[in-house]
Amino acid sequence: MKAIVIGAGVAGIAASIRLAKKYDSVTVLEANGYAGGKLTTLQLGGYRFDAGPSLFTMPHFVDELLNLAHKRPAFSYLKKEVVCKYFFDDKTEFTALADPQAYIDEAAEKLGARRDLIEGYLENAKRKYDLTAGIFLEKSLHKWSTYLSGETIKAIAQARKLDLTESLNEVNTKRLEGNPKMVQLFNRYATYNGSSPYLTPGIMSMIPHLEQHYGTYFPSGGMVSITNALVNTAQSLGVEFKFNTKVTEIVVENKEAKGVKVNDTFLPSDIVLSNMDVVPTYKKLMPTQKAPAKTLAQERSSSAVIFYWGIKKEFPQLDLHNIFFSADYEKEFKEIFEEKKAPTDPTVYVHISSKDEPKDAPKGCENWFVMVNVPSNTGQDWEAERERVRQAVLSRLNKILKCDIEALIEEEDYLDPTRIEERTSSFQGALYGAASNNKFAAFLRHPNFSQNIKHLYFCGGSVHPGGGIPLCLLSAKIVADLVPVPHVQK
Ligand SMILES: Cc1cc2nc3c(=O)[nH]c(=O)nc-3n(C[C@H](O)[C@H](O)[C@H](O)COP(=O)(O)OP(=O)(O)OC[C@H]3O[C@@H](n4cnc5c(N)ncnc54)[C@H](O)[C@@H]3O)c2cc1C
């Protein structure tokens, strides 16, 4: 049995590892000259940056894959004691600590939060996760067997406890009795899947549980070490990677995928797995096949403008992850999702890997990955938007850090929705595929298999169960369970 995987994003690599355990031959065809897609790295002078994802949660999903290698590659990570540092517009500072009791003490002291409310909130988040993860995240939602399990029946019976009908903001306001800073802090978790807290359903309030319970981590060598370790594992199992190889067509005959074409060369295979965004997979690789129009028309998640800044100074008040909140969060999301423009006063995220990996920046300096959420690309003038965002970011950072940041920048590059789309084929440059701005979003994501074309499968951030590294890894696992099993397993 031979499998072809289109794309070496984190999900494509993970799927190739699992398929190599079943199939004789697995080939990954990647358009870029490097693996990882969004999960890659950037070097500017003496500064190294994590180019895309920066928050590493649920490392056991990566470990599970590395343990499949004949010889497990070197891969280590550090558990963070400080999850994130928050800086509010009125200059209040809050350090979110990993230890739950310390977190609650700090929230009570700095943000005037009620201890019992936060404890209750986190317990409720855990209950929601335990009730739904096995169904919504770990199985196909498009197979009847999922709905016939006892686990699903239990979740459906308790559906009203999942807060599906209210928005995350409504749930947070109610559960935290309107404490504005705690509400803003917990509303931020909507951005973990590129959605608006004022639109996404309250079930998203389970996300803080993942951060507080499972913890946050930093991989030694930076986020790209995840990509490198997974590629090593795949290669150790015989997976072949072909870089600079852009698939131009999925060959379908009699409603069955027969292989792919790279320009005029036909590469046959028993199954085809696309890790390319599902929208261009249909539109560019099989334009004559019937596409699931409603699924593909889903609103896209947010995108981002990122500045990579080499900063010739150290800031002891900052940590690996830092958030500088905007003054008016509701306005910010209205601008992103309704007006489809970059926010005038954006919340700014600053990731500094040199805090935990000193060799990522020259001595006495720091590598700042500065990110702002913006809408996906629907034709905005990104050059103008980017310049506007840059000024707004500088003004927020200057105000809170009380210095002239621009004067400290000695290296600079950027990423924006058009570059994200060019470099990874993500439709409209969205970070997480479709947005989760309605209560049916989980069911409207494209399944991990084609309902019309036999032997065609999908994995990655644009399909079920969604974007972000942990969910991409789960999509690979779901696919590996769905593909036909050869008579003799390796
Ligand atoms: C700026 C940014 C910040 C993020 N922050 C986080 C974070 O902190 N934590 C987190 O968990 N997630 C984060 N994410 C989301 C996360 O990066 C993605 O969900 C995940 O990496 C997507 O992986 P994927 O497998 O879907 O593939 P992608 O990374 O989208 O890669 C797809 C690959 O397919 C290749 N390809 C496309 N078309 C073809 C073709 N025709 N032929 C051959 N190859 C093709 C592309 O070149 C690319 O390499 C962030 C994303 C971005 C961009």
The ligand as an SDF file (V2000), in Angstrom:
LIG
                    3D

 53 58  0  0  0  0  0  0  0  0999 V2000
    1.5540   33.5570   13.1890 C   0  0  0  0  0  0  0  0  0  0  0  0
    0.9310   32.3080   13.7110 C   0  0  0  0  0  0  0  0  0  0  0  0
    0.8550   32.0730   15.0700 C   0  0  0  0  0  0  0  0  0  0  0  0
    0.2870   30.8920   15.5540 C   0  0  0  0  0  0  0  0  0  0  0  0
    0.3210   30.6510   16.9000 N   0  0  0  0  0  0  0  0  0  0  0  0
    0.0150   29.4010   17.3470 C   0  0  0  0  0  0  0  0  0  0  0  0
    0.3540   29.0070   18.6740 C   0  0  0  0  0  0  0  0  0  0  0  0
    0.9320   29.7900   19.4360 O   0  0  0  0  0  0  0  0  0  0  0  0
    0.0540   27.7380   19.0760 N   0  0  0  0  0  0  0  0  0  0  0  0
   -0.5470   26.8430   18.2270 C   0  0  0  0  0  0  0  0  0  0  0  0
   -0.7870   25.6930   18.6440 O   0  0  0  0  0  0  0  0  0  0  0  0
   -0.8660   27.1890   16.9510 N   0  0  0  0  0  0  0  0  0  0  0  0
   -0.5840   28.4370   16.4830 C   0  0  0  0  0  0  0  0  0  0  0  0
   -0.8120   28.7750   15.1840 N   0  0  0  0  0  0  0  0  0  0  0  0
   -1.5620   27.8430   14.3310 C   0  0  0  0  0  0  0  0  0  0  0  0
   -0.6790   26.7010   13.8530 C   0  0  0  0  0  0  0  0  0  0  0  0
    0.5100   27.2070   13.3490 O   0  0  0  0  0  0  0  0  0  0  0  0
   -1.3840   25.9550   12.7430 C   0  0  0  0  0  0  0  0  0  0  0  0
   -2.6900   25.5440   13.1520 O   0  0  0  0  0  0  0  0  0  0  0  0
   -0.6280   24.7100   12.3170 C   0  0  0  0  0  0  0  0  0  0  0  0
    0.7590   24.9110   12.2800 O   0  0  0  0  0  0  0  0  0  0  0  0
   -1.1460   24.3260   10.9310 C   0  0  0  0  0  0  0  0  0  0  0  0
   -0.5200   23.1530   10.5100 O   0  0  0  0  0  0  0  0  0  0  0  0
   -1.0160   22.3780    9.2490 P   0  0  0  0  0  0  0  0  0  0  0  0
   -0.5630   20.9740    9.4060 O   0  0  0  0  0  0  0  0  0  0  0  0
   -2.4560   22.6120    9.0140 O   0  0  0  0  0  0  0  0  0  0  0  0
   -0.2090   22.9500    7.9990 O   0  0  0  0  0  0  0  0  0  0  0  0
    0.4320   24.3190    7.5290 P   0  0  0  0  0  0  0  0  0  0  0  0
    1.3890   24.8180    8.5360 O   0  0  0  0  0  0  0  0  0  0  0  0
   -0.6220   25.2430    7.0480 O   0  0  0  0  0  0  0  0  0  0  0  0
    1.2710   23.7940    6.2940 O   0  0  0  0  0  0  0  0  0  0  0  0
    0.7030   23.3120    5.1050 C   0  0  0  0  0  0  0  0  0  0  0  0
    1.8560   22.8690    4.2330 C   0  0  0  0  0  0  0  0  0  0  0  0
    1.3430   22.3840    2.9910 O   0  0  0  0  0  0  0  0  0  0  0  0
    2.1810   22.8510    1.9580 C   0  0  0  0  0  0  0  0  0  0  0  0
    1.4130   22.8700    0.7070 N   0  0  0  0  0  0  0  0  0  0  0  0
    0.3100   23.6240    0.4450 C   0  0  0  0  0  0  0  0  0  0  0  0
   -0.1070   23.3940   -0.8120 N   0  0  0  0  0  0  0  0  0  0  0  0
    0.7270   22.4700   -1.3370 C   0  0  0  0  0  0  0  0  0  0  0  0
    0.8090   21.8100   -2.6080 C   0  0  0  0  0  0  0  0  0  0  0  0
   -0.0590   22.0750   -3.5880 N   0  0  0  0  0  0  0  0  0  0  0  0
    1.7970   20.9140   -2.8150 N   0  0  0  0  0  0  0  0  0  0  0  0
    2.6970   20.6230   -1.8350 C   0  0  0  0  0  0  0  0  0  0  0  0
    2.6840   21.2360   -0.6210 N   0  0  0  0  0  0  0  0  0  0  0  0
    1.6980   22.1350   -0.3860 C   0  0  0  0  0  0  0  0  0  0  0  0
    2.5830   24.2360    2.4060 C   0  0  0  0  0  0  0  0  0  0  0  0
    3.7420   24.6780    1.7080 O   0  0  0  0  0  0  0  0  0  0  0  0
    2.8110   24.0200    3.8900 C   0  0  0  0  0  0  0  0  0  0  0  0
    4.1250   23.6300    4.1750 O   0  0  0  0  0  0  0  0  0  0  0  0
   -0.2740   29.9610   14.6550 C   0  0  0  0  0  0  0  0  0  0  0  0
   -0.2160   30.2020   13.2750 C   0  0  0  0  0  0  0  0  0  0  0  0
    0.4070   31.3430   12.7970 C   0  0  0  0  0  0  0  0  0  0  0  0
    0.5150   31.5570   11.2930 C   0  0  0  0  0  0  0  0  0  0  0  0
  1  2  1  0
  2  3  1  0
  2 52  2  0
  3  4  2  0
  4  5  1  0
  4 50  1  0
  5  6  2  0
  6  7  1  0
  6 13  1  0
  7  8  2  0
  7  9  1  0
  9 10  1  0
 10 11  2  0
 10 12  1  0
 12 13  2  0
 13 14  1  0
 14 15  1  0
 14 50  1  0
 15 16  1  0
 16 17  1  0
 16 18  1  0
 18 19  1  0
 18 20  1  0
 20 21  1  0
 20 22  1  0
 22 23  1  0
 23 24  1  0
 24 25  2  0
 24 26  1  0
 24 27  1  0
 27 28  1  0
 28 29  2  0
 28 30  1  0
 28 31  1  0
 31 32  1  0
 32 33  1  0
 33 34  1  0
 33 48  1  0
 34 35  1  0
 35 36  1  0
 35 46  1  0
 36 37  1  0
 36 45  1  0
 37 38  2  0
 38 39  1  0
 39 40  1  0
 39 45  2  0
 40 41  1  0
 40 42  2  0
 42 43  1  0
 43 44  2  0
 44 45  1  0
 46 47  1  0
 46 48  1  0
 48 49  1  0
 50 51  2  0
 51 52  1  0
 52 53  1  0
M  END
$$$$
